[in-house]
Amino acid sequence: ARTKQEILQMIVQYLHDEGYTAAVATVQDEANVRSLDAQRARTAVRRLRRAVLDGDWPEMEKLVPRAIAGTCEQKVFLYAAYRLQFLELLDGGEQHKAFTQLTKRLK
């Protein structure tokens, strides 16, 4: 079943890339791909939220592409997350770590 879903997702992606929007909608409706995609997106967002709340920054970075669509939106989110991380380090009295993190993100 998982292989079938993956194949369907590849087909949908191909059709989308080629501009066959009506075919994409038809395949998604017939294969119930939309509900699976929506479920995966919700799961990714929940995991991303948990990673941010736990301060698990490497996990957060890994989850951003799965949870947030669009490169611009991802960049905005990452900026806010890195800012939060920087401020938390400062609040925790870890100025050296905060500066290191800041310089790493500015490169």
Sequence and secondary structure as in RCSB ss.txt:
>XXXX:A:sequence
ARTKQEILQMIVQYLHDEGYTAAVATVQDEANVRSLDAQRARTAVRRLRRAVLDGDWPEMEKLVPRAIAGTCEQK
VFLYAAYRLQFLELLDGGEQHKAFTQLTKRLK
>XXXX:A:secstr
 HHHHHHHHHHHHHHHHHT HHHHHHHHHHHTHHHHHHHHHHHHHHHHHHHHHHT HHHHHHHHHHHS SHHHHH
HHHHHHHHHHHHHHHHTT HHHHHHHHHHHH 
